[in-house]
């Protein structure tokens, strides 16, 4: 009971104590994170209270007169550990762990210090891919190819995208346009850009991934596919009527043969009937 009374008093006094500036801490999904407290020189800590303040206040860990406790019903139950230097460790960090933590420290004279830490959790960027969409319309000049490059990562949070040309050439506004906050790049390619490489980079606070592509190869591929489809249609237009005509001729020949065979059989039966003597 005395411990809970002390806890209530400390929490009340914490509202009146002047807090230091918030410290930013970065966490990675699936990995542990350490929340350190900066104890002033000569400040002998007797008690400490760790709280999670958002979205609702929860008690995470306590330290009273040399004894630590972390078995409180918070979202960190079973994942929290309080080290001897009062550092709070959170294991297997989740995206939902984003929020503000508060550490209240009390020394042997009853003086109070508070520390505020903001935890930002990120998922590592991975599985980056570029999709290519080409356009060779009537408005395009001879040999030109308009390409839309869409860069996207299937995993990762708070991701920003950027583009660069591998040769270091400047992305001129006349032939390059950005959409969707840089995730989509429109490029007007000419015959001189056959070997041009474009690199998309996806980055957040904990990771960075890049992928490089040669867009002109897709222009050539699209033209080849279009030509292939055109030749295939031509073959069908020529071969299909010929096939129908051949099938019709074969069918008519079979029918004609069958009719002649039928007439011959009927004539033979008639001759047989006339030649057979009739008994008296």
SULDAJO-V544208 format. One record per residue. N is the residue number from 1. RES is the residue in three letters. SS is DSSP state (~ for helix, > for strand, _ for the rest). NEAR is the number of other ideal C-beta (glycine too) atoms within 12 Angstrom. Layout:
n: {N N}
res: {RES RES}
ss: {SS SS}
near: {NEAR NEAR}
This chain:
n: {1 2 3 4 5 6 7 8 9 10 11 12 13 14 15 16 17 18 19 20 21 22 23 24 25 26 27 28 29 30 31 32 33 34 35 36 37 38 39 40 41 42 43 44 45 46 47 48 49 50 51 52 53 54 55 56 57 58 59 60 61 62 63 64 65 66 67 68 69 70 71 72 73 74 75 76 77 78 79 80 81 82 83 84 85 86 87 88 89 90 91 92 93 94 95 96 97 98 99 100 101 102 103 104 105 106 107 108 109 110 111 112 113 114 115 116 117 118 119 120 121 122 123 124 125 126 127 128 129 130 131 132 133 134 135 136 137 138 139 140 141 142 143 144 145 146 147 148 149 150 151 152 153 154 155 156 157 158 159 160 161 162 163 164 165 166 167 168 169 170 171 172 173 174 175 176 177 178 179 180 181 182 183 184 185 186 187 188 189 190 191 192 193 194 195 196 197 198 199 200 201 202 203 204 205 206 207 208 209 210 211 212 213 214 215 216 217 218 219 220 221 222 223 224 225 226 227 228 229 230 231 232 233 234 235 236 237 238 239 240 241 242 243 244 245 246 247 248 249 250 251 252 253 254 255 256 257 258 259 260 261 262 263 264 265 266 267 268 269 270 271 272 273 274 275 276 277 278 279 280}
res: {UNK UNK UNK UNK UNK UNK UNK UNK UNK UNK UNK UNK UNK UNK UNK UNK UNK UNK UNK UNK UNK UNK UNK UNK UNK UNK UNK UNK UNK UNK UNK UNK UNK UNK UNK UNK UNK UNK UNK UNK UNK UNK UNK UNK UNK UNK UNK UNK UNK UNK UNK UNK UNK UNK UNK UNK UNK UNK UNK UNK UNK UNK UNK UNK UNK UNK UNK UNK UNK UNK UNK UNK UNK UNK UNK UNK UNK UNK UNK UNK UNK UNK UNK UNK UNK UNK UNK UNK UNK UNK UNK UNK UNK UNK UNK UNK UNK UNK UNK UNK UNK UNK UNK UNK UNK UNK UNK UNK UNK UNK UNK UNK UNK UNK UNK UNK UNK UNK UNK UNK UNK UNK UNK UNK UNK UNK UNK UNK UNK UNK UNK UNK UNK UNK UNK UNK UNK UNK UNK UNK UNK UNK UNK UNK UNK UNK UNK UNK UNK UNK UNK UNK UNK UNK UNK UNK UNK UNK UNK UNK UNK UNK UNK UNK UNK UNK UNK UNK UNK UNK UNK UNK UNK UNK UNK UNK UNK UNK UNK UNK UNK UNK UNK UNK UNK UNK UNK UNK UNK UNK UNK UNK UNK UNK UNK UNK UNK UNK UNK UNK UNK UNK UNK UNK UNK UNK UNK UNK UNK UNK UNK UNK UNK UNK UNK UNK UNK UNK UNK UNK UNK UNK UNK UNK UNK UNK UNK UNK UNK UNK UNK UNK UNK UNK UNK UNK UNK UNK UNK UNK UNK UNK UNK UNK UNK UNK UNK UNK UNK UNK UNK UNK UNK UNK UNK UNK UNK UNK UNK UNK UNK UNK UNK UNK UNK UNK UNK UNK UNK UNK UNK UNK UNK UNK UNK UNK UNK UNK UNK UNK}
ss: {_ ~ ~ ~ ~ ~ ~ ~ ~ ~ ~ ~ ~ ~ ~ ~ _ _ _ _ _ _ > > > > > > _ _ _ _ > > > _ _ _ _ _ _ _ _ _ > > > > > > > > _ _ _ _ _ > > > > > > > _ _ > > > _ _ _ _ _ _ _ _ _ _ > > > _ _ _ _ _ > > > _ _ _ _ ~ ~ ~ _ > > > > > > > > > _ _ _ _ > > > > > > > > > > > _ _ _ > > > > > > > > > > _ _ _ _ _ _ _ _ _ > > > > > > > > > > > _ _ _ _ > > > > > > _ _ _ _ _ _ _ _ _ _ > > > > _ _ _ _ > > > > > > _ ~ ~ ~ _ _ _ _ > > > > > > _ _ _ _ > > > > > > _ _ ~ ~ ~ ~ ~ ~ ~ ~ ~ ~ ~ ~ ~ ~ ~ ~ ~ ~ ~ ~ ~ ~ ~ ~ ~ ~ ~ ~ ~ ~ ~ ~ ~ ~ ~ ~ ~ ~ ~ ~ ~ ~ ~ ~ ~ ~ ~ ~ ~ ~ ~ ~ ~ ~ ~ ~ ~ ~ ~ ~ _ _ _ _ _}
near: {7 10 17 15 12 23 26 16 20 34 26 15 22 29 17 13 23 14 22 20 12 21 23 16 33 26 35 27 29 20 22 25 33 25 41 20 32 21 23 16 8 11 21 20 32 26 35 44 46 45 34 35 28 20 12 12 21 24 31 40 37 34 33 23 17 15 15 27 25 27 17 24 13 27 27 34 19 15 27 36 26 31 21 14 19 33 28 40 29 40 20 22 32 24 22 20 37 28 32 29 44 38 42 41 34 32 19 13 13 18 21 31 34 35 36 30 35 24 36 27 29 31 29 30 32 22 18 30 22 33 20 31 21 29 22 27 11 9 10 18 15 10 17 25 34 30 37 28 42 28 39 25 30 15 22 28 27 23 32 23 33 22 36 24 27 21 16 10 19 12 25 12 11 11 25 28 20 21 18 18 16 25 26 24 36 29 41 30 37 21 15 15 29 18 17 31 26 37 29 38 27 34 24 27 21 27 27 23 29 24 29 22 27 26 41 31 22 28 33 24 19 24 21 16 16 16 15 14 14 14 15 15 14 13 15 15 13 14 15 15 13 14 15 14 14 14 14 14 14 14 14 14 14 14 14 14 14 14 14 14 14 14 14 14 14 14 14 14 14 13 12 11 12 11 10 10 7 7 4 3}
